[in-house]
C-alpha cells in the first residue's frame, strides 16, 4: 500500500475533481465544468505518467473511466455517459505524454 502512495494520492485528487467540483457549478456552468475536469484529467494523467515508476499507472485510464460513471448518475443525466470515453482517451494521451517526459528526463539524468 505504501509503495503505491503517489498513485493513490493522484487518484484521490481525481475523485475530488469528479465528485466535489460539480457541487460548486451552477446549472449554466455544466459545460465549463466538464471542460475544466477534462483539462484537469489531462494534467493529472501527465503527472502520474511522469512521476510513477509502477506498472499500475497503466491501469489509470481504465480506473478514471470507471470512476466517472457514478458521477453521471449523481450530477448529470445518461447523455453524459459518453464523457467516460473521453476521460479514458484524455487520460491515455496524458499518460503517454507523461511517460515520454519521464523517458526524456531519465536519459538526461543518466548522462
PyMOL commands that set and color helices and strands:
alter all, ss='L'
color gray80, all
select helices_A, chain A and resi 2-19+21-24+27-51+55-75+78-110
alter helices_A, ss='H'
color red, helices_A
deselect
rebuild
show_as cartoon
